[in-house]
Amino acid sequence: MDRSENWKLFYRNMEKNSQNAVVQSYGERLAEAERLGKLEDVSRLQQEENAHLDSIHNEIIKLYDLRKSQYIAYKDNEFAEVEASLTARSGAFHYYIEDPQNNSIYKNTELDPKVESKKALYSIQLPQKYVKNTTLP
């Protein structure tokens, strides 16, 4: 179950529990008014109950929308922070990839990779059977 489905289930249960409490509360008062023959009170209580149930439904929708918008804002902020971090380090990470299957080269540097890999703190050539880093003991 994904996050959205979990939230929907949570808020659906919250709405159901709140509505059950309202129905129970008004049910007792409605039964008492009907027993006493107060038809105008029965009608008024039914309208109040329906209004209360509608307000619960609207409040749950607002809460769900608020939670969703807060999560989206959080993720947007997280993305912006990662993007800023990558932008700040854009000159520190260089790649040069040769794809022998389709004779393509993917790179973010114009420098010669054979010369630059000797000056780099760490470089990796794939495929390889083991990782070798001469700068670390």
C-alpha atoms as one frame of an Amber mdcrd trajectory, in Angstrom:
protein
   0.000   0.000   0.000   1.477   3.369  -0.972   1.458   6.585   1.057  -1.610
   8.063  -0.650  -3.662   4.920  -0.061  -2.587   4.827   3.602  -3.622   8.452
   4.052  -6.976   7.869   2.360  -7.641   4.868   4.573  -6.628   6.800   7.689
  -8.890   9.753   6.878 -11.739   7.491   5.754 -11.574   5.710   9.135 -11.386
   9.045  10.953 -14.464  10.260   9.082 -16.332   7.006   9.704 -15.591   7.083
  13.466 -16.654  10.732  13.734 -19.825  10.113  11.758 -20.686   7.067  13.887
 -20.359   9.175  17.032 -22.636  11.859  15.562 -25.215   9.326  14.347 -25.244
   7.683  17.761 -25.599  11.017  19.551 -28.379  12.293  17.308 -29.988   8.851
  17.152 -30.663   8.921  20.869 -32.113  12.443  20.724 -34.162  11.612  17.613
 -35.600   8.522  19.254 -36.527  10.573  22.342 -38.196  13.299  20.226 -40.121
  10.690  18.211 -41.218   8.950  21.411 -42.516  12.258  22.759 -44.213  13.063
  19.417 -42.254  16.284  18.807 -42.192  16.169  15.017 -40.707  19.648  14.627
 -37.822  18.641  16.916 -37.336  15.447  14.870 -37.104  17.475  11.655 -34.726
  20.024  13.241 -32.513  17.267  14.712 -32.344  15.469  11.348 -31.257  18.703
   9.642 -28.665  19.343  12.356 -27.391  15.779  12.038 -27.064  16.063   8.260
 -25.304  19.429   8.590 -22.949  17.969  11.203 -22.167  14.950   8.979 -21.504
  17.272   6.020 -19.190  19.443   8.128 -17.246  16.339   9.219 -16.874  15.256
   5.602 -15.707  18.743   4.552 -13.245  18.946   7.452 -11.748  15.549   6.566
 -11.313  16.664   2.952  -9.570  19.847   4.163  -7.277  17.851   6.458  -6.371
  15.415   3.677  -5.702  18.238   1.211  -3.596  20.077   3.805  -1.528  16.979
   4.530  -1.042  16.336   0.823   0.003  19.941   0.118   2.408  19.916   3.085
   3.967  16.691   1.821   4.320  18.108  -1.689   5.929  21.267  -0.265   8.288
  19.105   1.807   9.281  17.064  -1.260   9.696  20.225  -3.371  11.974  21.665
  -0.693  13.907  18.396  -0.469  14.354  18.391  -4.251  15.497  22.034  -4.213
  18.085  21.237  -1.519  19.430  18.268  -3.470  19.499  20.314  -6.663  21.371
  23.128  -4.888  23.824  20.626  -3.430  24.484  19.072  -6.822  24.851  22.496
  -8.412  27.331  23.521  -5.716  29.391  20.385  -6.395  28.975  20.439 -10.165
  32.645  21.123 -10.790  33.850  18.471  -8.336  32.411  15.409 -10.009  33.416
  14.545 -13.554  32.431  11.558 -15.599  33.536  10.161 -18.925  31.755   7.036
 -20.069  32.498   5.136 -23.237  29.733   2.779 -24.362  31.347   0.194 -26.658
  28.006  -1.335 -27.655  26.812   1.738 -29.529  30.100   3.669 -29.739  28.746
   6.550 -27.632  30.547   8.769 -25.158  28.779  10.364 -22.200  30.726  13.053
 -20.365  30.485  16.288 -18.417  34.105  17.296 -18.975  36.244  18.176 -21.935
  39.422  17.019 -20.183  41.293  13.868 -21.158  40.073  11.121 -18.793  43.364
   9.214 -18.809  45.301  12.276 -17.587  42.591  13.488 -15.194  42.098  10.095
 -13.542  45.739  10.180 -12.405  45.203  13.571 -10.704  41.842  12.674  -9.169
  41.386  11.761  -5.533  39.373   8.762  -6.679  38.637   7.267 -10.061  36.984
   4.083 -11.189  37.119   2.218 -14.458  34.382  -0.267 -15.190  34.101  -3.173
 -15.518  36.572  -4.186 -12.842  37.024  -7.108 -10.530  38.114  -5.056  -7.510
  38.202  -1.414  -6.405  41.613   0.165  -6.189  42.176   3.504  -4.483  45.813
   4.454  -4.215  45.151   7.499  -2.012  43.735   5.482   0.867  45.780   2.987
   2.914
